[in-house]
Amino acid sequence: MVMRRSDAFITALGVLSVLFVLTFADAGMKIDGARQALERERALVQGLGLTDLCLFTEARYTRHPTQADLHTPFQDHPLALEHFPTGSLFPPQPVYATDADIHPQTEIPD
């Protein structure tokens, strides 16, 4: 008996659908173990007093984004090119309001 191409496609689609549903079943069975591991890691972070997540290992402004100032990527020269590849993966820091924006200069009466 020769299997038609449409029958082979439907069979493959059925097998792949079953495997797709089984991935959700596998994730459901592993969720309790993942919660326990997350709680252990949370306790370790609090016990060691760790601050930030170290995202990359190259430049200090990509390692700890909250600890870097806005000019750190340009420390060699204001128009210098990026030295590290992770600088292109990491978004620029948000621009915060400056003191001059918050307290505009007022005119002094004569």
C-alpha positions in Angstrom: 0.0 0.0 0.0 1.4 3.4 -1.0 0.9 6.3 1.4 -0.2 9.5 -0.3 1.7 12.7 0.5 -1.4 14.2 2.1 -1.7 11.2 4.5 2.0 11.6 5.4 1.5 15.3 6.0 -1.6 14.7 8.3 0.3 12.0 10.2 3.4 14.3 10.7 1.1 17.1 11.8 -0.7 14.9 14.3 2.6 13.6 15.8 4.0 17.2 16.0 0.8 18.4 17.6 1.0 15.6 20.3 4.6 16.5 21.0 3.7 20.2 21.3 1.0 19.4 23.9 3.5 17.2 25.7 5.8 20.2 26.2 3.1 21.9 28.2 2.6 18.8 30.3 6.3 18.6 30.9 6.5 22.2 32.0 3.5 21.7 34.4 5.3 18.8 36.0 8.6 20.7 36.5 7.1 24.0 37.9 7.3 22.9 41.6 11.0 22.1 41.2 11.6 25.5 39.5 9.8 27.3 42.3 12.0 25.6 44.9 15.2 26.4 43.0 14.1 30.0 42.7 13.5 30.3 46.4 16.9 28.8 47.1 18.5 31.3 44.8 16.6 34.2 46.3 17.8 33.2 49.8 21.4 32.9 48.5 21.2 36.4 47.0 19.8 37.9 50.2 22.3 36.0 52.3 25.3 37.2 50.3 23.9 40.7 49.9 24.3 40.7 46.1 23.1 43.9 44.4 22.7 43.7 40.7 22.6 41.1 38.0 25.9 40.9 36.1 24.6 40.9 32.5 27.9 40.9 30.6 31.6 40.5 31.6 33.2 43.0 29.4 32.8 46.7 30.2 31.7 48.0 33.6 28.8 49.9 32.2 27.4 46.7 30.7 28.1 44.6 33.8 26.2 46.8 36.3 23.9 49.2 34.4 22.5 50.9 37.5 26.0 51.7 38.7 27.3 53.3 35.5 27.1 57.0 34.8 25.9 58.3 31.4 29.4 59.2 30.1 31.1 55.9 30.9 30.9 54.5 27.3 32.7 57.6 26.1 35.4 57.7 28.7 38.2 57.6 26.1 36.8 60.3 23.8 33.3 61.8 23.3 33.2 60.6 19.7 35.0 57.3 20.3 33.5 54.1 18.8 32.2 51.3 21.0 35.0 49.0 22.1 32.9 46.1 23.2 30.3 44.2 21.3 27.9 44.1 24.2 27.6 47.9 24.1 25.5 47.4 20.9 23.3 44.9 22.7 22.7 47.1 25.7 20.2 50.0 25.3 21.3 53.5 26.3 20.5 54.7 29.8 17.4 56.8 30.1 17.9 60.6 30.3 16.8 61.9 33.7 15.7 65.4 34.4 18.6 67.7 35.4 18.5 70.2 38.3 18.1 73.0 35.7 14.9 71.4 34.4 13.5 71.1 37.9 14.5 74.6 39.1 14.5 76.9 36.1 16.3 80.2 36.5 14.0 83.0 37.6 14.6 86.6 36.8 15.8 88.7 39.7 13.8 91.9 40.0 15.7 95.2 39.8 
